[in-house]
Amino acid sequence: MRGLTLYVRSRRMPAALGAAVAGTAVAWLPATVFGDKGEVSSTVLVLTVLLLVSVVTATLGGPDDTLDRTAARPWPWLRMVHLATVLGCTLILLLATLLTDTRFGPFGYVVRDTAGLLGLTALGVVTVGTARSWFLPLGWTLGAAAFPGTGSAGEALTWQTQAPDSGPAAAVAAVLATAGIAAYVSRGPRPRTSPENV
C-alpha cells in the first residue's frame, strides 16, 4: 500500500483531481446560471473535456524518467490502471452533472470525446513528452470547435464536435483511444531532454 501511495503522490494525482473538480465546477456554474436548462452546447462540452484531459496530463509522467523504465515495477500494468483511473474519474465528474438540470451530455458524446482526447494526449506523452503532450489536442479541438466539418471527411476531422451518432467521429475517437493506450502502456512517457529537467 505504501508503494501505491508513493506512486499517487509522485504523479501529483491529488492535485490533478482537485484541479479537475474545480475545472468542472467553473464550466458548469456559468452554464447553470446563465444558460438554459438541459444539456450544454457541444462547444462548451468539448472545451470542458479538453480542460479536464489537459489537467490530468501532468500525472502521466513521473519526476524521474529513469525510474519509469526500471524493471523493478510492473510498469505496463501500472500505466494501464493509471489511464483507466484517469478516464473513470474524468467521466464521473462530467456524468455527475446528468443528475442536475444543466448537464454535460449526452452520455455517448462524453465517453467518445473523453476517450479520444485522452488517447490523443497519451500519444503525445509517448512522442513529445508529458510537458508538450497537450499541444495537439488543444489545437485540434479549437480548430474543430471553430470550423465544424460536414460530410464523412469533415466529421472525421472534427470528430470532437460531431453528434454522438456520427460513425466517422466514433471511428476516429476509437482509433486515437486504442493507439494512445497501447503506446503509453507499452512505452511510457518520452524521456525529457536536459533543458526540460531544469
MDTraj code that builds the backbone (N, CA, C; nanometers):
import mdtraj as md
import numpy as np

residues = "MET ARG GLY LEU THR LEU TYR VAL ARG SER ARG ARG MET PRO ALA ALA LEU GLY ALA ALA VAL ALA GLY THR ALA VAL ALA TRP LEU PRO ALA THR VAL PHE GLY ASP LYS GLY GLU VAL SER SER THR VAL LEU VAL LEU THR VAL LEU LEU LEU VAL SER VAL VAL THR ALA THR LEU GLY GLY PRO ASP ASP THR LEU ASP ARG THR ALA ALA ARG PRO TRP PRO TRP LEU ARG MET VAL HIS LEU ALA THR VAL LEU GLY CYS THR LEU ILE LEU LEU LEU ALA THR LEU LEU THR ASP THR ARG PHE GLY PRO PHE GLY TYR VAL VAL ARG ASP THR ALA GLY LEU LEU GLY LEU THR ALA LEU GLY VAL VAL THR VAL GLY THR ALA ARG SER TRP PHE LEU PRO LEU GLY TRP THR LEU GLY ALA ALA ALA PHE PRO GLY THR GLY SER ALA GLY GLU ALA LEU THR TRP GLN THR GLN ALA PRO ASP SER GLY PRO ALA ALA ALA VAL ALA ALA VAL LEU ALA THR ALA GLY ILE ALA ALA TYR VAL SER ARG GLY PRO ARG PRO ARG THR SER PRO GLU ASN VAL".split()
xyz = np.array([
    [0.0828, -0.1195, 0.0000],
    [0.0000, 0.0000, 0.0000],
    [0.0869, 0.1255, 0.0000],
    [0.2030, 0.1182, 0.0661],
    [0.2917, 0.2331, 0.0714],
    [0.3433, 0.2674, -0.0676],
    [0.3729, 0.1632, -0.1476],
    [0.4195, 0.1873, -0.2841],
    [0.3148, 0.2575, -0.3687],
    [0.1884, 0.2189, -0.3531],
    [0.0804, 0.2834, -0.4275],
    [0.0641, 0.4289, -0.3849],
    [0.0750, 0.4536, -0.2542],
    [0.0644, 0.5911, -0.2045],
    [0.1756, 0.6780, -0.2605],
    [0.2975, 0.6242, -0.2619],
    [0.4103, 0.6989, -0.3177],
    [0.3908, 0.7248, -0.4667],
    [0.3388, 0.6261, -0.5373],
    [0.3141, 0.6435, -0.6810],
    [0.2131, 0.7552, -0.7048],
    [0.1032, 0.7520, -0.6313],
    [-0.0016, 0.8538, -0.6472],
    [0.0529, 0.9925, -0.6164],
    [0.1304, 1.0044, -0.5100],
    [0.1849, 1.1347, -0.4735],
    [0.2898, 1.1813, -0.5729],
    [0.3742, 1.0899, -0.6226],
    [0.4788, 1.1295, -0.7168],
    [0.4195, 1.1769, -0.8490],
    [0.3024, 1.1277, -0.8834],
    [0.2355, 1.1704, -1.0070],
    [0.1449, 1.2917, -0.9853],
    [0.1434, 1.3445, -0.8662],
    [0.0633, 1.4639, -0.8341],
    [-0.0849, 1.4421, -0.8621],
    [-0.1314, 1.3216, -0.8371],
    [-0.2702, 1.2884, -0.8674],
    [-0.3715, 1.3590, -0.7774],
    [-0.3473, 1.3756, -0.6472],
    [-0.4457, 1.4502, -0.5667],
    [-0.4648, 1.5934, -0.6160],
    [-0.3545, 1.6600, -0.6508],
    [-0.3645, 1.7977, -0.7014],
    [-0.4380, 1.8016, -0.8343],
    [-0.4098, 1.7043, -0.9209],
    [-0.4771, 1.6999, -1.0506],
    [-0.6265, 1.6744, -1.0343],
    [-0.6625, 1.5867, -0.9416],
    [-0.8046, 1.5598, -0.9176],
    [-0.8752, 1.6844, -0.8648],
    [-0.8105, 1.7537, -0.7729],
    [-0.8685, 1.8778, -0.7220],
    [-0.8864, 1.9816, -0.8319],
    [-0.7869, 1.9928, -0.9198],
    [-0.7971, 2.0877, -1.0312],
    [-0.9066, 2.0465, -1.1283],
    [-0.9242, 1.9150, -1.1490],
    [-1.0295, 1.8678, -1.2389],
    [-1.1682, 1.8972, -1.1816],
    [-1.1840, 1.8791, -1.0513],
    [-1.3117, 1.9124, -0.9867],
    [-1.3399, 2.0617, -1.0013],
    [-1.2377, 2.1431, -0.9761],
    [-1.2544, 2.2873, -0.9886],
    [-1.2863, 2.3268, -1.1327],
    [-1.2184, 2.2642, -1.2295],
    [-1.2451, 2.2941, -1.3698],
    [-1.3866, 2.2583, -1.4108],
    [-1.4350, 2.1453, -1.3623],
    [-1.5728, 2.1065, -1.3919],
    [-1.6712, 2.2072, -1.3338],
    [-1.6460, 2.2494, -1.2108],
    [-1.7343, 2.3466, -1.1462],
    [-1.7323, 2.4804, -1.2195],
    [-1.6133, 2.5226, -1.2626],
    [-1.6009, 2.6502, -1.3339],
    [-1.6769, 2.6464, -1.4659],
    [-1.6784, 2.5325, -1.5324],
    [-1.7521, 2.5207, -1.6585],
    [-1.9023, 2.5043, -1.6351],
    [-1.9384, 2.4334, -1.5278],
    [-2.0796, 2.4019, -1.5037],
    [-2.1576, 2.5190, -1.4446],
    [-2.0960, 2.5927, -1.3506],
    [-2.1682, 2.7003, -1.2825],
    [-2.2183, 2.8103, -1.3763],
    [-2.1348, 2.8646, -1.4664],
    [-2.1883, 2.9662, -1.5581],
    [-2.2993, 2.9122, -1.6478],
    [-2.2847, 2.7850, -1.6899],
    [-2.3901, 2.7260, -1.7733],
    [-2.5200, 2.7135, -1.6946],
    [-2.5096, 2.6866, -1.5659],
    [-2.6283, 2.6759, -1.4811],
    [-2.6941, 2.8118, -1.4594],
    [-2.6109, 2.9119, -1.4338],
    [-2.6625, 3.0450, -1.4005],
    [-2.7138, 3.1190, -1.5237],
    [-2.6369, 3.1129, -1.6330],
    [-2.6678, 3.1961, -1.7495],
    [-2.7301, 3.1198, -1.8665],
    [-2.7225, 2.9876, -1.8656],
    [-2.7731, 2.9105, -1.9777],
    [-2.9114, 2.8552, -1.9533],
    [-2.9629, 2.7900, -2.0567],
    [-3.0923, 2.7237, -2.0443],
    [-3.0745, 2.5896, -1.9751],
    [-3.1830, 2.5398, -1.9198],
    [-3.1784, 2.4070, -1.8582],
    [-3.1617, 2.3025, -1.9684],
    [-3.1034, 2.1914, -1.9316],
    [-3.0800, 2.0853, -2.0288],
    [-2.9316, 2.0687, -2.0550],
    [-2.8992, 2.0059, -2.1662],
    [-2.7600, 1.9801, -2.1986],
    [-2.6907, 2.1066, -2.2476],
    [-2.5644, 2.1216, -2.2065],
    [-2.4863, 2.2372, -2.2507],
    [-2.4570, 2.2216, -2.3999],
    [-2.4117, 2.3271, -2.4623],
    [-2.3806, 2.3212, -2.6052],
    [-2.2621, 2.2282, -2.6293],
    [-2.2519, 2.1799, -2.7513],
    [-2.1418, 2.0890, -2.7857],
    [-2.0069, 2.1576, -2.7695],
    [-2.0009, 2.2885, -2.7960],
    [-1.8743, 2.3609, -2.7822],
    [-1.8311, 2.3673, -2.6369],
    [-1.9244, 2.3993, -2.5472],
    [-1.8916, 2.4040, -2.4046],
    [-1.8490, 2.2657, -2.3562],
    [-1.9186, 2.1634, -2.4019],
    [-1.8856, 2.0278, -2.3596],
    [-1.7456, 1.9879, -2.4032],
    [-1.7136, 2.0071, -2.5308],
    [-1.5833, 1.9619, -2.5797],
    [-1.4699, 2.0428, -2.5177],
    [-1.4918, 2.1711, -2.4926],
    [-1.3872, 2.2516, -2.4289],
    [-1.3689, 2.2116, -2.2828],
    [-1.4759, 2.1709, -2.2169],
    [-1.4647, 2.1224, -2.0789],
    [-1.3894, 1.9905, -2.0747],
    [-1.4211, 1.9009, -2.1674],
    [-1.3480, 1.7735, -2.1751],
    [-1.2000, 1.8003, -2.1999],
    [-1.1703, 1.8921, -2.2919],
    [-1.0310, 1.9278, -2.3208],
    [-0.9612, 1.9800, -2.1957],
    [-1.0293, 2.0654, -2.1207],
    [-0.9719, 2.1195, -1.9976],
    [-0.9388, 2.0083, -1.8988],
    [-1.0318, 1.9169, -1.8787],
    [-1.0097, 1.8097, -1.7811],
    [-0.8971, 1.7168, -1.8252],
    [-0.8935, 1.6831, -1.9533],
    [-0.7858, 1.5963, -2.0029],
    [-0.6507, 1.6663, -1.9900],
    [-0.6461, 1.7973, -2.0172],
    [-0.5214, 1.8728, -2.0034],
    [-0.4740, 1.8741, -1.8588],
    [-0.5682, 1.8857, -1.7661],
    [-0.5335, 1.8894, -1.6237],
    [-0.4694, 1.7580, -1.5796],
    [-0.5247, 1.6465, -1.6244],
    [-0.4729, 1.5170, -1.5779],
    [-0.3498, 1.4711, -1.6554],
    [-0.3140, 1.5432, -1.7611],
    [-0.1977, 1.5048, -1.8408],
    [-0.0706, 1.5019, -1.7572],
    [-0.0577, 1.5954, -1.6638],
    [0.0638, 1.6023, -1.5821],
    [0.0881, 1.4748, -1.5027],
    [-0.0153, 1.3965, -1.4776],
    [0.0013, 1.2747, -1.3989],
    [0.0581, 1.1591, -1.4813],
    [0.0653, 1.1754, -1.6123],
    [0.1104, 1.0647, -1.6973],
    [0.2616, 1.0479, -1.6998],
    [0.3334, 1.1411, -1.6409],
    [0.4783, 1.1305, -1.6308],
    [0.5219, 1.1530, -1.4878],
    [0.6271, 1.0836, -1.4460],
    [0.6768, 1.0984, -1.3097],
    [0.7941, 1.1936, -1.3033],
    [0.8442, 1.2176, -1.1841],
    [0.9565, 1.3099, -1.1687],
    [1.0903, 1.2528, -1.2141],
    [1.1000, 1.1204, -1.2263],
    [1.2264, 1.0556, -1.2621],
    [1.2034, 0.9636, -1.3816],
    [1.2558, 1.0041, -1.4980],
    [1.2355, 0.9243, -1.6187],
    [1.3023, 0.7887, -1.6122],
    [1.4184, 0.7804, -1.5475],
    [1.4874, 0.6517, -1.5400],
    [1.4099, 0.5532, -1.4529],
    [1.3441, 0.6036, -1.3492],
    [1.2652, 0.5155, -1.2633],
    [1.1491, 0.4536, -1.3404],
    [1.0926, 0.5295, -1.4358],
    [0.9807, 0.4792, -1.5149],
    [1.0218, 0.3675, -1.6102],
    [1.1499, 0.3430, -1.6213],
    [1.1951, 0.2387, -1.7120],
    [1.2668, 0.1247, -1.6413],
    [1.2717, 0.1266, -1.5110],
    [1.3350, 0.0191, -1.4379],
    [1.2452, -0.1042, -1.4380],
    [1.3066, -0.2182, -1.4288],
    [1.2300, -0.3433, -1.4283],
    [1.1783, -0.3783, -1.2893],
    [1.2031, -0.2903, -1.1918],
    [1.1637, -0.3214, -1.0545],
    [1.0127, -0.3144, -1.0344],
    [0.9417, -0.2490, -1.1233],
    [0.7964, -0.2365, -1.1087],
    [0.7269, -0.2842, -1.2357],
    [0.6050, -0.3330, -1.2232],
    [0.5283, -0.3761, -1.3418],
    [0.4683, -0.2551, -1.4140],
    [0.5513, -0.1792, -1.4846],
    [0.5078, -0.0518, -1.5422],
    [0.3913, -0.0644, -1.6393],
    [0.3897, -0.1609, -1.7308],
    [0.2731, -0.1690, -1.8211],
    [0.1408, -0.1824, -1.7460],
    [0.1385, -0.2653, -1.6422],
    [0.0161, -0.2825, -1.5635],
    [-0.0204, -0.1531, -1.4926],
    [0.0794, -0.0870, -1.4314],
    [0.0537, 0.0385, -1.3614],
    [0.0029, 0.1463, -1.4570],
    [0.0615, 0.1519, -1.5762],
    [0.0170, 0.2522, -1.6742],
    [-0.1264, 0.2261, -1.7193],
    [-0.1613, 0.1011, -1.7381],
    [-0.2974, 0.0674, -1.7785],
    [-0.3980, 0.1078, -1.6696],
    [-0.3670, 0.0735, -1.5459],
    [-0.4547, 0.1101, -1.4346],
    [-0.4626, 0.2619, -1.4209],
    [-0.3500, 0.3273, -1.4410],
    [-0.3466, 0.4740, -1.4312],
    [-0.4396, 0.5368, -1.5351],
    [-0.4282, 0.4946, -1.6605],
    [-0.5144, 0.5500, -1.7657],
    [-0.6615, 0.5200, -1.7380],
    [-0.6900, 0.3987, -1.6939],
    [-0.8286, 0.3632, -1.6635],
    [-0.8834, 0.4491, -1.5496],
    [-0.8003, 0.4764, -1.4499],
    [-0.8425, 0.5603, -1.3376],
    [-0.8674, 0.7036, -1.3818],
    [-0.7759, 0.7559, -1.4626],
    [-0.7918, 0.8926, -1.5140],
    [-0.9188, 0.9033, -1.5972],
    [-0.9416, 0.8066, -1.6849],
    [-1.0622, 0.8069, -1.7678],
    [-1.1870, 0.7980, -1.6800],
    [-1.1848, 0.7079, -1.5827],
    [-1.3003, 0.6910, -1.4954],
    [-1.3308, 0.8158, -1.4149],
    [-1.2289, 0.8778, -1.3563],
    [-1.2506, 0.9996, -1.2762],
    [-1.3055, 1.1128, -1.3616],
    [-1.2506, 1.1284, -1.4819],
    [-1.2979, 1.2351, -1.5718],
    [-1.4432, 1.2126, -1.6104],
    [-1.4770, 1.0889, -1.6440],
    [-1.6158, 1.0579, -1.6803],
    [-1.7106, 1.0778, -1.5631],
    [-1.6691, 1.0388, -1.4440],
    [-1.7545, 1.0557, -1.3265],
    [-1.7851, 1.2033, -1.3027],
    [-1.6832, 1.2881, -1.3142],
    [-1.7045, 1.4320, -1.2930],
    [-1.8049, 1.4886, -1.3931],
    [-1.7900, 1.4498, -1.5201],
    [-1.8785, 1.5035, -1.6234],
    [-2.0186, 1.4438, -1.6142],
    [-2.0243, 1.3136, -1.5922],
    [-2.1544, 1.2472, -1.5913],
    [-2.2328, 1.2726, -1.4625],
    [-2.1642, 1.3179, -1.3576],
    [-2.2366, 1.3539, -1.2350],
    [-2.3342, 1.4679, -1.2601],
    [-2.3048, 1.5495, -1.3609],
    [-2.3951, 1.6615, -1.3918],
    [-2.5251, 1.6135, -1.4550],
    [-2.5325, 1.4882, -1.4971],
    [-2.6573, 1.4352, -1.5522],
    [-2.7674, 1.4325, -1.4459],
    [-2.7280, 1.4415, -1.3193],
    [-2.8252, 1.4433, -1.2110],
    [-2.8804, 1.5836, -1.1849],
    [-2.8289, 1.6823, -1.2588],
    [-2.8714, 1.8207, -1.2394],
    [-2.9526, 1.8686, -1.3599],
    [-3.0065, 1.9892, -1.3479],
    [-3.0839, 2.0458, -1.4586],
    [-2.9950, 2.0881, -1.5758],
    [-2.8733, 2.1282, -1.5464],
    [-2.7773, 2.1652, -1.6509],
    [-2.6710, 2.0574, -1.6539],
    [-2.6556, 1.9908, -1.7663],
    [-2.5709, 1.8717, -1.7673],
    [-2.4827, 1.8642, -1.8913],
    [-2.3696, 1.7928, -1.8720],
    [-2.2789, 1.7627, -1.9821],
    [-2.3241, 1.6296, -2.0420],
    [-2.3740, 1.6346, -2.1597],
    [-2.4256, 1.5134, -2.2218],
    [-2.4501, 1.5388, -2.3688],
    [-2.4975, 1.4403, -2.4402],
    [-2.5400, 1.3075, -2.3940],
    [-2.4235, 1.2152, -2.3579],
    [-2.4586, 1.1042, -2.2970],
    [-2.3601, 1.0103, -2.2426],
    [-2.2585, 0.9662, -2.3472],
    [-2.3076, 0.9260, -2.4669],
    [-2.2170, 0.8788, -2.5712],
    [-2.1177, 0.9841, -2.6150],
    [-2.1610, 1.1068, -2.6193],
    [-2.0761, 1.2193, -2.6580],
    [-1.9619, 1.2359, -2.5571],
    [-1.9963, 1.2316, -2.4288],
    [-1.8969, 1.2485, -2.3229],
    [-1.7929, 1.1376, -2.3277],
    [-1.8374, 1.0136, -2.3402],
    [-1.7455, 0.8994, -2.3434],
    [-1.6552, 0.9068, -2.4662],
    [-1.7132, 0.9348, -2.5837],
    [-1.6338, 0.9413, -2.7067],
    [-1.5252, 1.0474, -2.6984],
    [-1.5620, 1.1688, -2.6593],
    [-1.4651, 1.2775, -2.6576],
    [-1.3595, 1.2585, -2.5492],
    [-1.4002, 1.2094, -2.4335],
    [-1.3032, 1.1883, -2.3261],
    [-1.2027, 1.0803, -2.3639],
    [-1.2511, 0.9681, -2.4143],
    [-1.1606, 0.8587, -2.4527],
    [-1.0699, 0.9004, -2.5679],
    [-1.1257, 0.9675, -2.6683],
    [-1.0458, 1.0088, -2.7830],
    [-0.9395, 1.1099, -2.7470],
    [-0.9759, 1.2121, -2.6693],
    [-0.8781, 1.3146, -2.6311],
    [-0.7732, 1.2603, -2.5349],
    [-0.8138, 1.1690, -2.4467],
    [-0.7150, 1.1080, -2.3577],
    [-0.6180, 1.0211, -2.4369],
    [-0.6693, 0.9473, -2.5359],
    [-0.5810, 0.8681, -2.6210],
    [-0.4848, 0.9546, -2.7013],
    [-0.5350, 1.0660, -2.7548],
    [-0.4502, 1.1587, -2.8300],
    [-0.3427, 1.2185, -2.7397],
    [-0.3802, 1.2515, -2.6169],
    [-0.2829, 1.3052, -2.5217],
    [-0.1787, 1.2004, -2.4840],
    [-0.2220, 1.0757, -2.4658],
    [-0.1278, 0.9683, -2.4337],
    [-0.0283, 0.9480, -2.5474],
    [-0.0750, 0.9593, -2.6721],
    [0.0174, 0.9524, -2.7852],
    [0.1194, 1.0653, -2.7779],
    [0.0727, 1.1837, -2.7387],
    [0.1638, 1.2962, -2.7229],
    [0.2659, 1.2728, -2.6139],
    [0.2250, 1.2125, -2.5033],
    [0.3173, 1.1822, -2.3935],
    [0.4292, 1.0909, -2.4419],
    [0.3945, 0.9937, -2.5249],
    [0.4928, 0.8979, -2.5746],
    [0.5864, 0.9614, -2.6773],
    [0.5334, 1.0486, -2.7628],
    [0.6128, 1.1005, -2.8743],
    [0.6869, 1.2304, -2.8440],
    [0.6232, 1.3235, -2.7732],
    [0.6883, 1.4533, -2.7493],
    [0.7096, 1.4826, -2.6014],
    [0.6643, 1.3970, -2.5135],
    [0.6846, 1.4166, -2.3709],
    [0.5618, 1.4738, -2.3021],
    [0.5581, 1.4580, -2.1711],
    [0.4428, 1.5000, -2.0925],
    [0.4192, 1.6500, -2.1003],
    [0.5259, 1.7282, -2.0961],
    [0.5115, 1.8740, -2.0915],
    [0.4465, 1.9311, -2.2166],
    [0.4662, 1.8654, -2.3321],
    [0.4122, 1.9178, -2.4582],
    [0.2951, 1.8366, -2.5129],
    [0.2528, 1.7364, -2.4407],
    [0.1543, 1.6412, -2.4945],
    [0.0174, 1.7022, -2.5193],
    [-0.0131, 1.8156, -2.4581],
    [-0.1456, 1.8760, -2.4724],
    [-0.1546, 1.9693, -2.5929],
    [-0.0430, 1.9963, -2.6623],
    [-0.0443, 2.0901, -2.7750],
    [-0.1385, 2.0446, -2.8865],
    [-0.1230, 1.9189, -2.9317],
    [-0.2048, 1.8695, -3.0429],
    [-0.3532, 1.8606, -3.0054],
    [-0.3890, 1.8042, -2.8886],
    [-0.5316, 1.8052, -2.8522],
    [-0.5900, 1.9460, -2.8466],
    [-0.5136, 2.0418, -2.7948],
    [-0.5635, 2.1792, -2.7865],
    [-0.5871, 2.2375, -2.9254],
    [-0.4867, 2.2287, -3.0120],
    [-0.5007, 2.2852, -3.1464],
    [-0.6103, 2.2185, -3.2274],
    [-0.6167, 2.0860, -3.2213],
    [-0.7161, 2.0117, -3.2987],
    [-0.8569, 2.0432, -3.2498],
    [-0.8737, 2.0493, -3.1174],
    [-1.0068, 2.0741, -3.0617],
    [-1.0535, 2.2166, -3.0886],
    [-0.9656, 2.3137, -3.0735],
    [-1.0040, 2.4524, -3.1027],
    [-1.0401, 2.4691, -3.2498],
    [-0.9643, 2.4026, -3.3376],
    [-0.9970, 2.4062, -3.4801],
    [-1.1317, 2.3427, -3.5094],
    [-1.1597, 2.2303, -3.4439],
    [-1.2877, 2.1617, -3.4647],
    [-1.4039, 2.2452, -3.4119],
    [-1.3816, 2.3160, -3.2997],
    [-1.4876, 2.3991, -3.2432],
    [-1.5143, 2.5218, -3.3306],
    [-1.4092, 2.5735, -3.3932],
    [-1.4249, 2.6948, -3.4746],
    [-1.4760, 2.6642, -3.6148],
    [-1.4384, 2.5493, -3.6695],
    [-1.4744, 2.5150, -3.8073],
    [-1.5363, 2.3759, -3.8134],
    [-1.6612, 2.3607, -3.7709],
    [-1.7249, 2.2283, -3.7745],
    [-1.7341, 2.1753, -3.9172],
    [-1.7010, 2.0484, -3.9345],
    [-1.6980, 1.9889, -4.0671],
    [-1.8261, 1.9172, -4.1029],
    [-1.8442, 1.8969, -4.2328],
    [-1.9592, 1.8212, -4.2826],
    [-1.9091, 1.7119, -4.3760],
    [-1.9952, 1.6158, -4.4021],
    [-1.9544, 1.5019, -4.4834],
    [-1.8675, 1.4079, -4.4013],
    [-1.8389, 1.2918, -4.4570],
    [-1.7622, 1.1914, -4.3820],
    [-1.6240, 1.2407, -4.3434],
    [-1.5538, 1.3030, -4.4387],
    [-1.4191, 1.3529, -4.4104],
    [-1.4241, 1.4652, -4.3080],
    [-1.5194, 1.5553, -4.3226],
    [-1.5327, 1.6651, -4.2278],
    [-1.5663, 1.6168, -4.0884],
    [-1.6541, 1.5172, -4.0795],
    [-1.6896, 1.4616, -3.9491],
    [-1.5701, 1.3926, -3.8843],
    [-1.4883, 1.3279, -3.9663],
    [-1.3697, 1.2611, -3.9121],
    [-1.2677, 1.3633, -3.8620],
    [-1.2499, 1.4717, -3.9356],
    [-1.1515, 1.5728, -3.8964],
    [-1.1962, 1.6544, -3.7755],
    [-1.3257, 1.6717, -3.7613],
    [-1.3784, 1.7496, -3.6483],
    [-1.4597, 1.6587, -3.5552],
    [-1.4076, 1.5419, -3.5279],
    [-1.4792, 1.4392, -3.4546],
    [-1.5237, 1.4848, -3.3151],
    [-1.4493, 1.5768, -3.2539],
    [-1.4828, 1.6184, -3.1173],
    [-1.6180, 1.6886, -3.1083],
    [-1.6597, 1.7566, -3.2142],
    [-1.7818, 1.8378, -3.2082],
    [-1.8994, 1.7751, -3.2818],
    [-1.8823, 1.6532, -3.3305],
    [-1.9889, 1.5896, -3.4075],
    [-2.0945, 1.5272, -3.3154],
    [-2.2093, 1.4988, -3.3738],
    [-2.3190, 1.4372, -3.2985],
    [-2.2771, 1.2994, -3.2460],
    [-2.3368, 1.2557, -3.1368],
    [-2.2991, 1.1265, -3.0780],
    [-2.3160, 1.0081, -3.1716],
    [-2.4077, 1.0185, -3.2692],
    [-2.4310, 0.9055, -3.3593],
    [-2.3465, 0.9117, -3.4859],
    [-2.2468, 0.9998, -3.4915],
    [-2.1605, 1.0113, -3.6093],
    [-2.0635, 0.8940, -3.6150],
    [-2.0738, 0.8142, -3.7198],
    [-1.9849, 0.6991, -3.7370],
    [-1.8391, 0.7377, -3.7562],
    [-1.8075, 0.8325, -3.8485],
    [-1.6676, 0.8731, -3.8661],
    [-1.6051, 0.9293, -3.7391],
    [-1.6831, 1.0079, -3.6641],
    [-1.6310, 1.0652, -3.5400],
    [-1.6000, 0.9552, -3.4388],
    [-1.6901, 0.8581, -3.4259],
    [-1.6682, 0.7478, -3.3329],
    [-1.5466, 0.6650, -3.3737],
    [-1.5288, 0.6451, -3.5047],
    [-1.4156, 0.5661, -3.5531],
    [-1.2830, 0.6346, -3.5217],
    [-1.2753, 0.7657, -3.5460],
    [-1.1512, 0.8388, -3.5178],
    [-1.1212, 0.8373, -3.3687],
    [-1.2228, 0.8615, -3.2861],
    [-1.2025, 0.8601, -3.1411],
    [-1.1561, 0.7229, -3.0933],
    [-1.2148, 0.6166, -3.1487],
    [-1.1758, 0.4807, -3.1082],
    [-1.0317, 0.4501, -3.1477],
    [-0.9924, 0.4919, -3.2678],
    [-0.8545, 0.4692, -3.3137],
    [-0.7559, 0.5449, -3.2253],
    [-0.7864, 0.6714, -3.1957],
    [-0.6970, 0.7511, -3.1110],
    [-0.6873, 0.6924, -2.9704],
    [-0.8012, 0.6521, -2.9146],
    [-0.8004, 0.5946, -2.7801],
    [-0.7191, 0.4659, -2.7763],
    [-0.7409, 0.3776, -2.8735],
    [-0.6702, 0.2492, -2.8769],
    [-0.5211, 0.2684, -2.8975],
    [-0.4850, 0.3540, -2.9945],
    [-0.3434, 0.3775, -3.0238],
    [-0.2740, 0.4434, -2.9055],
    [-0.3404, 0.5399, -2.8431],
    [-0.2793, 0.6087, -2.7294],
    [-0.2577, 0.5166, -2.6113],
    [-0.3579, 0.4350, -2.5806],
    [-0.3452, 0.3412, -2.4692],
    [-0.2343, 0.2406, -2.4962],
    [-0.2331, 0.1843, -2.6163],
    [-0.1317, 0.0834, -2.6499],
    [0.0092, 0.1422, -2.6431],
    [0.0271, 0.2623, -2.6981],
    [0.1601, 0.3235, -2.6997],
    [0.2055, 0.3591, -2.5587],
    [0.1174, 0.4186, -2.4805],
    [0.1563, 0.4611, -2.3454],
    [0.1833, 0.3414, -2.2552],
    [0.0989, 0.2398, -2.2629],
    [0.1174, 0.1221, -2.1775],
    [0.2473, 0.0501, -2.2111],
    [0.2794, 0.0411, -2.3390],
    [0.3980, -0.0350, -2.3788],
    [0.5279, 0.0443, -2.3660],
    [0.5228, 0.1763, -2.3876],
    [0.6464, 0.2546, -2.3907],
    [0.6615, 0.3546, -2.2776],
    [0.5512, 0.4049, -2.2256],
    [0.5599, 0.5052, -2.1206],
    [0.5932, 0.6420, -2.1761],
    [0.6110, 0.7412, -2.0890],
    [0.6389, 0.8764, -2.1355],
    [0.7772, 0.8886, -2.1987],
    [0.7863, 0.9779, -2.2940],
    [0.9155, 1.0048, -2.3586],
    [1.0095, 1.0692, -2.2575],
    [1.1346, 1.0211, -2.2500],
    [1.2293, 1.0824, -2.1556],
    [1.2513, 1.2294, -2.1881],
    [1.2608, 1.3089, -2.0840],
    [1.2826, 1.4523, -2.1033],
    [1.4254, 1.4801, -2.1444],
    [1.4433, 1.5864, -2.2213],
    [1.5772, 1.6308, -2.2564],
    [1.6303, 1.7159, -2.1415],
    [1.7582, 1.7501, -2.1464],
    [1.8221, 1.8239, -2.0363],
    [1.7530, 1.9549, -2.0031],
    [1.7179, 2.0409, -2.1038],
    [1.6510, 2.1655, -2.0688],
    [1.5179, 2.1450, -1.9973],
    [1.4472, 2.0348, -2.0290],
    [1.3188, 2.0080, -1.9648],
    [1.3357, 1.9683, -1.8199],
    [1.4555, 1.9150, -1.7853],
    [1.4790, 1.8686, -1.6495],
    [1.5210, 1.9806, -1.5553],
    [1.5535, 2.0950, -1.6120],
    [1.5999, 2.2072, -1.5288],
    [1.4847, 2.2656, -1.4520],
])
top = md.Topology()
chain = top.add_chain()
for i, resn in enumerate(residues, 1):
    res = top.add_residue(resn, chain, resSeq=i)
    for name in ("N", "CA", "C"):
        top.add_atom(name, md.element.get_by_symbol(name[0]), res)
traj = md.Trajectory(xyz[None], top)
